Amino acid sequence: MSDPLRQDLLDIFVGRATRRYGLSEINQLQHALQAAALAEADGAPPATVLASLLHDVGHMIHQLGEDPASRGVDDVHEELGAQWLAERFGPAVSEPVRLHVTAKRYLCTVESDYFGKLAPDSVRSLELQGGLMSPDEVEAFRANPYHAEAVRLRRYDEEAKDPRARTPDFDHYLRHVPACRL
């Protein structure tokens, strides 16, 4: 794949994703690669692998500086990222990204042990992102046709924080782009 989209993705993920990922001991690129590797190992469809790779693009395209959550600001990275992705890919990529924060809220609400799996920075941002869901919010989330893939993506997201993990490089996952482009 040699086109402007590939270059945009490389500029963002290889160029800007080298800062630390939240409070973990990895950077954003490592986090993205680990999430995609987990999706691939799980047999996820190409769109979910790509969504897993690109799910935090919104963190790298906003103009709010590093770690806005520590200043009490929700960077709405899921919305920014989904909008950016929707201009380039179909909804099977952009919608799980849009919903991955909502999926965190959902899992914390419906699974008694999920909150305990959250990293400290994810706990901190949860309140900014709306906290636990009401029963109506749970029902609305479950009615969304992309909710299951968003939950799947969220689980990869939470697990993708291992400083010792080995993954394929970024280009390995870009092979999924042609099948998922608009």
Accessible surface in RSA format (square Angstrom, percent):
REM  Atomic radii and reference values for relative SASA: ProtOr
REM  Chains: A
REM  Algorithm: Lee & Richards
REM  Probe-radius: 1.40
REM  Slices: 20
REM RES _ NUM      All-atoms   Total-Side   Main-Chain    Non-polar    All polar
REM                ABS   REL    ABS   REL    ABS   REL    ABS   REL    ABS   REL
RES MET A   1    79.66  41.3  13.49   8.9  66.16 157.5  27.44  23.3  52.22  69.2
RES SER A   2   111.23  94.0  77.79 103.8  33.43  77.0  48.24 102.7  62.99  88.2
RES ASP A   3    45.33  31.8  30.12  30.0  15.21  36.0  29.62  69.7  15.71  15.7
RES PRO A   4   107.51  78.4 100.32  91.5   7.19  26.1 106.90  88.3   0.62   3.8
RES LEU A   5     8.17   4.5   4.74   3.4   3.43   8.6   6.39   4.5   1.78   4.8
RES ARG A   6    60.75  25.5  60.75  31.0   0.00   0.0   3.51   4.8  57.23  34.7
RES GLN A   7    92.29  51.6  91.86  67.1   0.42   1.0  40.71  86.6  51.58  39.1
RES ASP A   8    56.89  39.9  55.01  54.8   1.88   4.5   7.16  16.8  49.73  49.6
RES LEU A   9     0.00   0.0   0.00   0.0   0.00   0.0   0.00   0.0   0.00   0.0
RES LEU A  10    31.35  17.5  29.62  21.2   1.73   4.3  29.88  21.0   1.47   4.0
RES ASP A  11    66.77  46.8  60.30  60.0   6.47  15.3  19.42  45.7  47.35  47.2
RES ILE A  12     6.11   3.5   6.11   4.6   0.00   0.0   6.11   4.4   0.00   0.0
RES PHE A  13     0.35   0.2   0.35   0.2   0.00   0.0   0.35   0.2   0.00   0.0
RES VAL A  14    73.00  48.0  65.90  59.7   7.10  17.1  65.90  57.3   7.10  19.3
RES GLY A  15    53.81  66.4   0.00   N/A  53.81  66.4  28.54  78.3  25.28  56.6
RES ARG A  16   111.50  46.8 102.01  52.0   9.49  22.6  46.08  63.0  65.42  39.6
RES ALA A  17     0.00   0.0   0.00   0.0   0.00   0.0   0.00   0.0   0.00   0.0
RES THR A  18    83.36  59.3  65.27  66.2  18.09  43.1  40.46  54.3  42.90  64.9
RES ARG A  19    71.26  29.9  61.96  31.6   9.30  22.2  28.02  38.3  43.24  26.2
RES ARG A  20   142.00  59.6 126.04  64.2  15.96  38.0  52.94  72.4  89.06  54.0
RES TYR A  21    24.84  11.6  24.84  14.1   0.00   0.0   7.65   5.8  17.19  21.2
RES GLY A  22    33.27  41.0   0.00   N/A  33.27  41.0  15.54  42.6  17.73  39.7
RES LEU A  23    79.92  44.5  65.46  46.8  14.47  36.4  65.81  46.2  14.11  38.0
RES SER A  24    19.34  16.3   9.79  13.1   9.54  22.0  18.62  39.6   0.72   1.0
RES GLU A  25   142.70  81.9 112.59  85.2  30.11  71.7  42.09  81.4 100.61  82.1
RES ILE A  26     3.92   2.2   0.30   0.2   3.62   8.7   3.91   2.8   0.01   0.0
RES ASN A  27    34.64  23.9  33.34  32.2   1.30   3.1   5.86  14.1  28.78  27.8
RES GLN A  28    13.57   7.6  11.91   8.7   1.66   4.0   0.98   2.1  12.59   9.6
RES LEU A  29    29.96  16.7  29.96  21.4   0.00   0.0  29.96  21.0   0.00   0.0
RES GLN A  30    74.60  41.7  72.98  53.3   1.61   3.8  22.10  47.0  52.49  39.8
RES HIS A  31     1.20   0.7   1.20   0.8   0.00   0.0   1.20   1.2   0.00   0.0
RES ALA A  32     2.97   2.7   2.91   4.5   0.06   0.1   2.97   4.2   0.00   0.0
RES LEU A  33    18.73  10.4  18.73  13.4   0.00   0.0  18.73  13.2   0.00   0.0
RES GLN A  34    10.98   6.1  10.09   7.4   0.89   2.1   5.30  11.3   5.68   4.3
RES ALA A  35     0.00   0.0   0.00   0.0   0.00   0.0   0.00   0.0   0.00   0.0
RES ALA A  36     0.00   0.0   0.00   0.0   0.00   0.0   0.00   0.0   0.00   0.0
RES ALA A  37    23.18  21.3  18.77  29.0   4.41  10.0  19.97  28.1   3.21   8.5
RES LEU A  38    49.36  27.5  45.98  32.9   3.38   8.5  46.53  32.7   2.82   7.6
RES ALA A  39     0.00   0.0   0.00   0.0   0.00   0.0   0.00   0.0   0.00   0.0
RES GLU A  40    54.31  31.2  41.40  31.3  12.91  30.7  26.02  50.3  28.29  23.1
RES ALA A  41    93.15  85.6  48.69  75.1  44.46 101.1  61.52  86.6  31.63  83.8
RES ASP A  42    80.09  56.1  56.11  55.9  23.97  56.7  16.15  38.0  63.93  63.8
RES GLY A  43    59.89  73.9   0.00   N/A  59.89  73.9  34.61  95.0  25.29  56.6
RES ALA A  44    11.60  10.7   0.00   0.0  11.60  26.4   0.00   0.0  11.60  30.7
RES PRO A  45    61.89  45.1  55.45  50.6   6.44  23.4  61.89  51.1   0.00   0.0
RES PRO A  46    61.25  44.6  60.98  55.6   0.27   1.0  61.19  50.5   0.06   0.4
RES ALA A  47    16.25  14.9  15.14  23.4   1.11   2.5  15.14  21.3   1.11   2.9
RES THR A  48     2.00   1.4   2.00   2.0   0.00   0.0   0.00   0.0   2.00   3.0
RES VAL A  49     2.03   1.3   2.03   1.8   0.00   0.0   2.03   1.8   0.00   0.0
RES LEU A  50     0.00   0.0   0.00   0.0   0.00   0.0   0.00   0.0   0.00   0.0
RES ALA A  51     0.00   0.0   0.00   0.0   0.00   0.0   0.00   0.0   0.00   0.0
RES SER A  52     0.00   0.0   0.00   0.0   0.00   0.0   0.00   0.0   0.00   0.0
RES LEU A  53     0.18   0.1   0.00   0.0   0.18   0.5   0.00   0.0   0.18   0.5
RES LEU A  54     0.00   0.0   0.00   0.0   0.00   0.0   0.00   0.0   0.00   0.0
RES HIS A  55     0.40   0.2   0.40   0.3   0.00   0.0   0.37   0.4   0.03   0.0
RES ASP A  56     5.73   4.0   5.29   5.3   0.44   1.0   4.22   9.9   1.52   1.5
RES VAL A  57     0.00   0.0   0.00   0.0   0.00   0.0   0.00   0.0   0.00   0.0
RES GLY A  58     0.00   0.0   0.00   N/A   0.00   0.0   0.00   0.0   0.00   0.0
RES HIS A  59    39.99  21.9  39.76  27.6   0.23   0.6  23.57  24.3  16.41  19.1
RES MET A  60     7.90   4.1   0.71   0.5   7.19  17.1   0.98   0.8   6.92   9.2
RES ILE A  61    38.50  21.9  23.88  17.8  14.62  35.2  24.85  17.9  13.65  37.0
RES HIS A  62    23.88  13.1   6.53   4.5  17.35  44.4   9.13   9.4  14.75  17.2
RES GLN A  63   168.41  94.2 134.56  98.3  33.86  80.6  67.58 143.9 100.83  76.5
RES LEU A  64    70.47  39.2  62.11  44.4   8.36  21.0  67.53  47.4   2.94   7.9
RES GLY A  65    47.05  58.0   0.00   N/A  47.05  58.0  40.53 111.2   6.53  14.6
RES GLU A  66   100.83  57.9  86.09  65.1  14.74  35.1  41.30  79.9  59.53  48.6
RES ASP A  67    59.00  41.3  44.16  44.0  14.84  35.1  28.95  68.1  30.05  30.0
RES PRO A  68     9.41   6.9   9.41   8.6   0.00   0.0   9.41   7.8   0.00   0.0
RES ALA A  69    20.00  18.4  16.19  25.0   3.81   8.7  16.19  22.8   3.81  10.1
RES SER A  70    64.01  54.1  31.08  41.5  32.93  75.9  19.48  41.5  44.53  62.4
RES ARG A  71   136.00  57.1 102.42  52.2  33.58  80.0  74.39 101.7  61.61  37.3
RES GLY A  72    47.83  59.0   0.00   N/A  47.83  59.0  24.61  67.5  23.22  52.0
RES VAL A  73    57.27  37.7  53.85  48.8   3.42   8.2  56.90  49.4   0.37   1.0
RES ASP A  74    44.73  31.3  25.66  25.5  19.07  45.1  15.71  37.0  29.03  28.9
RES ASP A  75     9.65   6.8   7.14   7.1   2.51   5.9   2.21   5.2   7.44   7.4
RES VAL A  76    67.16  44.2  67.16  60.8   0.00   0.0  67.16  58.4   0.00   0.0
RES HIS A  77    10.79   5.9  10.79   7.5   0.00   0.0   8.05   8.3   2.74   3.2
RES GLU A  78    18.95  10.9  18.95  14.3   0.00   0.0   1.97   3.8  16.98  13.9
RES GLU A  79    62.37  35.8  62.37  47.2   0.00   0.0  28.35  54.8  34.02  27.8
RES LEU A  80    56.21  31.3  54.31  38.9   1.90   4.8  54.32  38.1   1.89   5.1
RES GLY A  81     0.00   0.0   0.00   N/A   0.00   0.0   0.00   0.0   0.00   0.0
RES ALA A  82     0.00   0.0   0.00   0.0   0.00   0.0   0.00   0.0   0.00   0.0
RES GLN A  83    97.31  54.4  93.34  68.2   3.97   9.5  31.04  66.1  66.27  50.3
RES TRP A  84    34.07  13.7  30.57  14.8   3.49   8.2  21.96  11.7  12.11  19.6
RES LEU A  85     0.00   0.0   0.00   0.0   0.00   0.0   0.00   0.0   0.00   0.0
RES ALA A  86    41.35  38.0  29.94  46.2  11.41  26.0  30.52  43.0  10.83  28.7
RES GLU A  87   127.24  73.1  98.13  74.2  29.11  69.3  44.30  85.7  82.94  67.7
RES ARG A  88    55.84  23.4  50.06  25.5   5.78  13.8  17.78  24.3  38.06  23.1
RES PHE A  89     1.75   0.9   0.00   0.0   1.75   4.5   0.00   0.0   1.75   5.0
RES GLY A  90    15.30  18.9   0.00   N/A  15.30  18.9  15.26  41.9   0.04   0.1
RES PRO A  91    72.44  52.8  71.28  65.0   1.16   4.2  71.94  59.4   0.49   3.1
RES ALA A  92    47.30  43.5  44.41  68.5   2.89   6.6  45.14  63.6   2.16   5.7
RES VAL A  93     1.12   0.7   1.12   1.0   0.00   0.0   1.12   1.0   0.00   0.0
RES SER A  94     2.67   2.3   2.67   3.6   0.00   0.0   0.00   0.0   2.67   3.7
RES GLU A  95    33.53  19.2  33.53  25.4   0.00   0.0   9.27  17.9  24.26  19.8
RES PRO A  96     0.29   0.2   0.29   0.3   0.00   0.0   0.29   0.2   0.00   0.0
RES VAL A  97     0.00   0.0   0.00   0.0   0.00   0.0   0.00   0.0   0.00   0.0
RES ARG A  98    59.65  25.0  57.44  29.3   2.20   5.2  24.66  33.7  34.99  21.2
RES LEU A  99    19.11  10.6  19.11  13.7   0.00   0.0  19.11  13.4   0.00   0.0
RES HIS A 100     1.00   0.5   1.00   0.7   0.00   0.0   0.00   0.0   1.00   1.2
RES VAL A 101     5.19   3.4   5.19   4.7   0.00   0.0   5.19   4.5   0.00   0.0
RES THR A 102    36.60  26.0  36.59  37.1   0.02   0.0  13.83  18.6  22.78  34.4
RES ALA A 103     0.00   0.0   0.00   0.0   0.00   0.0   0.00   0.0   0.00   0.0
RES LYS A 104     3.90   1.9   3.90   2.4   0.00   0.0   0.14   0.1   3.76   4.0
RES ARG A 105    27.96  11.7  27.96  14.3   0.00   0.0   2.04   2.8  25.92  15.7
RES TYR A 106    23.15  10.8  23.15  13.2   0.00   0.0   6.07   4.6  17.07  21.0
RES LEU A 107     1.46   0.8   1.46   1.0   0.00   0.0   1.46   1.0   0.00   0.0
RES CYS A 108    11.95   9.0   0.00   0.0  11.95  28.1   0.00   0.0  11.95  12.9
RES THR A 109    47.05  33.5  20.24  20.5  26.81  63.9  20.77  27.9  26.28  39.7
RES VAL A 110    57.45  37.8  22.72  20.6  34.73  83.7  28.79  25.0  28.67  77.7
RES GLU A 111    48.78  28.0  44.30  33.5   4.48  10.7  25.23  48.8  23.55  19.2
RES SER A 112   124.34 105.1  80.44 107.4  43.90 101.1  59.04 125.7  65.30  91.5
RES ASP A 113    84.89  59.5  74.67  74.3  10.22  24.2  43.35 102.0  41.54  41.4
RES TYR A 114     2.97   1.4   2.97   1.7   0.00   0.0   2.97   2.2   0.00   0.0
RES PHE A 115    95.35  47.7  93.94  58.2   1.41   3.7  93.94  57.0   1.41   4.0
RES GLY A 116    70.45  86.9   0.00   N/A  70.45  86.9  37.46 102.8  32.99  73.9
RES LYS A 117   112.80  55.0  88.15  54.1  24.65  58.7  65.82  59.2  46.98  50.0
RES LEU A 118    14.73   8.2   0.00   0.0  14.73  37.0   0.00   0.0  14.73  39.6
RES ALA A 119    19.97  18.4  13.15  20.3   6.82  15.5  19.71  27.8   0.26   0.7
RES PRO A 120    95.59  69.7  84.73  77.2  10.85  39.5  90.44  74.7   5.15  32.0
RES ASP A 121    21.91  15.4  19.60  19.5   2.31   5.5   6.03  14.2  15.89  15.8
RES SER A 122    11.59   9.8   7.65  10.2   3.94   9.1   9.98  21.3   1.61   2.3
RES VAL A 123    54.21  35.7  49.36  44.7   4.84  11.7  49.36  42.9   4.84  13.1
RES ARG A 124    83.69  35.1  69.66  35.5  14.02  33.4  54.11  74.0  29.58  17.9
RES SER A 125    17.83  15.1  17.83  23.8   0.00   0.0  12.62  26.9   5.21   7.3
RES LEU A 126     8.27   4.6   8.27   5.9   0.00   0.0   8.27   5.8   0.00   0.0
RES GLU A 127   133.54  76.7 119.58  90.5  13.96  33.2  58.32 112.8  75.22  61.4
RES LEU A 128    64.01  35.6  39.78  28.5  24.23  60.9  44.52  31.3  19.49  52.5
RES GLN A 129    26.91  15.0   9.78   7.1  17.12  40.8   5.81  12.4  21.10  16.0
RES GLY A 130    46.27  57.1   0.00   N/A  46.27  57.1  28.54  78.3  17.73  39.7
RES GLY A 131     3.86   4.8   0.00   N/A   3.86   4.8   3.86  10.6   0.00   0.0
RES LEU A 132   109.60  61.0  89.58  64.1  20.02  50.3  89.58  62.9  20.02  53.9
RES MET A 133    14.48   7.5   2.33   1.5  12.15  28.9   3.01   2.6  11.47  15.2
RES SER A 134    48.50  41.0  40.21  53.7   8.29  19.1  42.01  89.5   6.49   9.1
RES PRO A 135   115.95  84.5 105.26  96.0  10.69  38.9 111.11  91.7   4.84  30.1
RES ASP A 136   111.06  77.8 105.84 105.3   5.22  12.3  30.55  71.9  80.51  80.3
RES GLU A 137    68.96  39.6  64.10  48.5   4.86  11.6  33.01  63.8  35.95  29.4
RES VAL A 138    15.11   9.9  15.11  13.7   0.00   0.0  15.11  13.1   0.00   0.0
RES GLU A 139   124.90  71.7 120.51  91.2   4.39  10.5  42.80  82.8  82.10  67.0
RES ALA A 140    66.64  61.3  51.08  78.8  15.56  35.4  58.46  82.3   8.17  21.7
RES PHE A 141     8.39   4.2   2.08   1.3   6.31  16.4   7.85   4.8   0.54   1.5
RES ARG A 142   120.81  50.7 107.78  54.9  13.02  31.0  36.63  50.1  84.18  51.0
RES ALA A 143    81.46  74.9  46.91  72.4  34.56  78.6  58.56  82.5  22.90  60.7
RES ASN A 144    41.68  28.7  35.56  34.4   6.12  14.7   8.97  21.6  32.72  31.6
RES PRO A 145   119.08  86.8  80.79  73.6  38.29 139.2  93.36  77.1  25.72 159.9
RES TYR A 146    60.51  28.3  59.95  34.1   0.56   1.5  35.50  26.7  25.02  30.8
RES HIS A 147    48.44  26.5  48.44  33.7   0.00   0.0  28.73  29.6  19.71  22.9
RES ALA A 148    59.87  55.1  51.86  80.0   8.02  18.2  55.29  77.9   4.58  12.1
RES GLU A 149    47.75  27.4  47.38  35.8   0.37   0.9  28.36  54.8  19.40  15.8
RES ALA A 150     0.00   0.0   0.00   0.0   0.00   0.0   0.00   0.0   0.00   0.0
RES VAL A 151    21.10  13.9  21.10  19.1   0.00   0.0  21.10  18.3   0.00   0.0
RES ARG A 152    63.55  26.7  59.58  30.4   3.98   9.5  25.82  35.3  37.74  22.9
RES LEU A 153     0.00   0.0   0.00   0.0   0.00   0.0   0.00   0.0   0.00   0.0
RES ARG A 154    11.12   4.7  11.12   5.7   0.00   0.0   0.00   0.0  11.12   6.7
RES ARG A 155    89.27  37.5  84.64  43.1   4.62  11.0  47.65  65.1  41.61  25.2
RES TYR A 156    15.26   7.1  15.26   8.7   0.00   0.0  15.26  11.5   0.00   0.0
RES ASP A 157     2.62   1.8   2.62   2.6   0.00   0.0   0.00   0.0   2.62   2.6
RES GLU A 158    21.12  12.1   9.87   7.5  11.25  26.8   9.44  18.3  11.67   9.5
RES GLU A 159   116.74  67.0  96.20  72.8  20.54  48.9  42.21  81.7  74.53  60.8
RES ALA A 160     0.13   0.1   0.00   0.0   0.13   0.3   0.13   0.2   0.00   0.0
RES LYS A 161    36.17  17.6  22.86  14.0  13.31  31.7  21.29  19.2  14.88  15.8
RES ASP A 162    55.07  38.6  50.52  50.3   4.55  10.8  22.74  53.5  32.33  32.2
RES PRO A 163    58.66  42.8  37.92  34.6  20.74  75.4  38.23  31.6  20.43 127.0
RES ARG A 164   182.77  76.7 168.76  86.0  14.02  33.4  78.21 106.9 104.56  63.4
RES ALA A 165    37.03  34.1  15.10  23.3  21.94  49.9  22.72  32.0  14.32  37.9
RES ARG A 166   216.78  91.0 186.05  94.8  30.73  73.2  80.62 110.2 136.17  82.5
RES THR A 167    45.48  32.3  12.77  12.9  32.70  77.9   8.01  10.8  37.46  56.6
RES PRO A 168    51.46  37.5  38.44  35.0  13.02  47.3  50.79  41.9   0.67   4.2
RES ASP A 169    93.00  65.1  83.78  83.4   9.22  21.8  40.78  96.0  52.22  52.1
RES PHE A 170     9.00   4.5   7.08   4.4   1.93   5.0   7.08   4.3   1.93   5.5
RES ASP A 171    65.53  45.9  54.43  54.2  11.10  26.2  23.90  56.2  41.63  41.5
RES HIS A 172    62.22  34.0  50.47  35.1  11.76  30.1  43.58  44.9  18.64  21.7
RES TYR A 173     0.06   0.0   0.06   0.0   0.00   0.0   0.00   0.0   0.06   0.1
RES LEU A 174     4.28   2.4   3.97   2.8   0.31   0.8   4.25   3.0   0.03   0.1
RES ARG A 175   129.41  54.3 102.02  52.0  27.39  65.2  68.77  94.0  60.64  36.8
RES HIS A 176    23.24  12.7  21.73  15.1   1.51   3.9  17.85  18.4   5.39   6.3
RES VAL A 177     0.45   0.3   0.45   0.4   0.00   0.0   0.45   0.4   0.00   0.0
RES PRO A 178    90.91  66.3  67.87  61.9  23.04  83.8  71.22  58.8  19.69 122.4
RES ALA A 179    87.20  80.2  43.18  66.6  44.03 100.1  55.30  77.9  31.90  84.5
RES CYS A 180    14.71  11.1   5.08   5.7   9.63  22.6   8.24  20.9   6.47   7.0
RES ARG A 181   102.95  43.2  80.63  41.1  22.32  53.2  18.71  25.6  84.24  51.1
RES LEU A 182   139.75  77.8  77.21  55.2  62.53 157.2 106.39  74.7  33.36  89.8
END  Absolute sums over single chains surface
CHAIN  1 A     8450.5       6558.6       1891.9       4720.8       3729.7
END  Absolute sums over all chains
TOTAL          8450.5       6558.6       1891.9       4720.8       3729.7
